[in-house]
């Protein structure tokens, strides 16, 4: 069977309503900050009733707001929040790259940066060490929060009630013999990580891999990411690594990144 041309495939999977909504938002710019529904309908080539429905939906989500007695519209705060999140994500990955590379060079280990997305830790930055050890983790890889050290550190500010809301059925999937399979067991591990200010564990997700990880915080003190290194267990068994020195390196790197993002620890 021959493949469909790209344009046909794209058309088949496109959502007309979403496309119209995004095109509508794109009509606003610095020179035309306020627009009326009839003008938007004319520009988009769609009925006025459809335009009003789109505007009503976008208004309910905060992407547009009414001005001048409700007859015209302007962009809303939700657009601004999206913009800030985009800029923040660029800032985080760009600022972290030389820090990840330095940790890799100082430790000889692969270094990762991850953010939380629902129940996953998503790798957003990675530098690989030139070793025979092959990591299955790449940028974009999603790892289970409860079953990885990176995930545990991302959760380390949570209280037991928060975890119960995140995992309401209290049945956590087992990935290794050491995986926490209940919310209470996960919380005990999180408390240990939070008390130390870092995570250090061996064989928690994969039996042949250990990890060290430290939280990265923004200017409000919120955990927004985690910086960690991947340690082949063989390195530990041979005594090739000083655990405390390794933790200090990761901790200092995460602290430096947090400071670059505006975090000021309370004294």
N, C-alpha and C positions, 0 to 999 in steps of 0.2 A: 504493500500500500504506500503510495507516495505521500510525502509530508505536505501539509498545507503551507501556503506562503505565510511568512511572518505576519503580514497585515491581517490576513483572515483569522489566524489564531488569536491575535491581540483583540480583534473585534469580538470574537466569540466569548472571550473571558472579561471583556470590559463591562463596567457597570454604568449605564447612561446617567442615572441620577447622581452618582458620585462624581462623574466627569463634569456634569453641568454645575454641580456645587463648587468644584474646584476652579472651573473656568470663571464662575461668578466672582469668587474671592480674588482671582487674578486681575479682575478689572479695576480693583482699587489700587492706587499707587500714590506716591508722594505729591503728585500734581492734581490728582482727583481723589481726595480723601473721603468725599461725601458723594453718594450717588443715589438716585431715586429708582424705584422698581421699574417704571416704564422705560427708563433709559437702559437699565440692565437687560430687560426683556428684548429691546431692540438690538442691542449689541450681540446678545447671545442667539438671537433668532428663535426664541421660544415664546409660547403664550404667556401673557401677564399672569394668569392664574398659576401656572407652573412656577414662574419667578417668585410670586408671593409665597408659595409653599416652600420653595427652597430657602428663601429668606427667613421664614418662620422657623424652619428646622435649624438653620445656622444660628439664629438668634437664641433659640432654646439651649444650644450648646455653647453659647458665648463667643462664637466666631464673628458675629456682626452685632451691632447695637443700633437702635433707632436714635435719630437726632432730629432737631428742628420740628418738634411736634409730632414725630412719628411718621413723617412722610418721606424721609430719606434715611440712608443707612451709612454707617462707617464700620471699619474693622473693629472687632472686639478684643478683649483681653486674652481670650484663648489663643488667638494668633500670636500674641506677644509671648505667651508662655511656651508655645511650640518653638518659637524662634530662640528663646533663651535656652531651652533644653538642647536644641541643635547646636548652638554655640558652645554650651557647656560640654557637650559630648566631644566636639572638636577640640576644645581646650584640654580636656582630660587626656585624650589619646595623644595629642601633640606634645603636651608637657611630659607625659609619662615615658615616651619613647627613649630619650637619652638616659633616663633613670633606669629603665628596664635593661638597657644595654650595659650600663655600668654594673648593675647587680650580676648580670650574666658574666661579665669579664672578671669581677672580683670573686665569684663563687665557682665559676665553671659549670653553672647549672642553668637550665632553661627557666625563664622568668615570665610570668603571666599577669595580666590585669583583667579582672572580671567585674561585671555589674550584675545586679539582680533583675530578673524579669519573671514575675510571678513565682513559680516554684523552681526556677532554674538560675544557675550562675552562668552568664554568657561571657565567653572570652572575647574581649574587645582589643586586647593588645598582647603580643607575644614576641619574644626573642628566643631563638633556639640555641642551645649550647652545641658546640662541635664535638659530640660524643657518639659512640655507637648506640647508645640508648635512643630508641625511636619513640617519640611521644605521639599519641593519637589525638592530642589536643591541638586545635588550630583556631585561628580567629573565626568567631561565629559558632564554635562548638558550645552546645548547651549541656550543662552538668547538673545533676539533681542537688538542690540546696542541702537537703538533709543528709546526703550520703557522701559529701565531699568536704574537705577542710576549707576550701574557698567559700563554699556555701555556708558553712557553720559560722565563719567569721563575718560574712555579710549579714547574718542573723543575730550577731552578738549583742545588739542593743535591745533585742526583743524580750518582753516579759512572757511568762508562761501563758497568760491570756491571749497575747498576740499570736503565739505559736498555735494555740488551739483554734483560733480563727483561721489561720493559714492552712492548718491540717485538721479540719473538723471531724474527720472519721477516725483520727488517731491510729491510722494503719499505714505505716511508712514502708515503702518497698525496700527489701533487703538487696544490697549489691555485693556485700562481702560479709564475712563472719562477724565483723565488728560494726556493721551498720546499725545505727539507732533505728529501731522499728516502732517506737512509740514516741509521742510528743514529750512525755516526761523524761525518757532517756536522752532525747535530743537536747532538752533544756539543761540537763546536768552537764553535758559536754559543752554547751554554749556558755554556761556559767564559768566553767574552768577556763575557757578561752578568754572570756571577758575579764576575768580576774587577773590573768597573766598579762593581758594586753596584746596577745598574739596567739596564733594557733600553731601547734607542732604535733604531727601525728604520723604514724607509720602503718601502712596497709589498711587505711580506713576505707578507701574507695577501690584501690587495686592492690593486691597482695605484695607486688614487687616495687611499689612506689610509696615514698614518704613525701611529706609536704611541710613547708613553713609558710605562714601567711599572716598579714597584718592589714587592718582596715585602713581605708583612705576616706577622709572626711572633708566636707565642704565648709564654706564660711559659717554656716549655721551649726556646725558640729554634727551633721547627719552623715551616717555612713553611706557613701555613694558608690564605692568600689572596694576591691580587695586586691592587694599585690602579694604574689606568692611565688615560691620556687618549687620546682619538681625535682625530687631527690631519688635517684635509683637506690633501692635498699642496699645493693651491693656496696655502694660508697660508704654507707654507715657501718656495715659489717667489717669492712677493711680498715675502718678508722681513718678514712681519708678526709673526713670533715669534722670540724669542731662545731658541735651543735649550737653552743651559746654564741660563738662568733658569727655563725650563719644567721641566727635569729637577730642578732644586733644589726647585721647588714640589711636584712629585709625590713626591720623596724625603722631604721634610719631612712631607708629609701621611701617607705610609705609615709613617714613623717614629713620628709622633704616635699613630696607630692601634695600632701594635705596643706602644708604651709603655702605652696604655690597657688593653691585654690582658695586661699584666704582663711584657712582654719587657724584659730588662735586658741590653744588649750587654756582652760581656766587654771589659775594659779591658786 
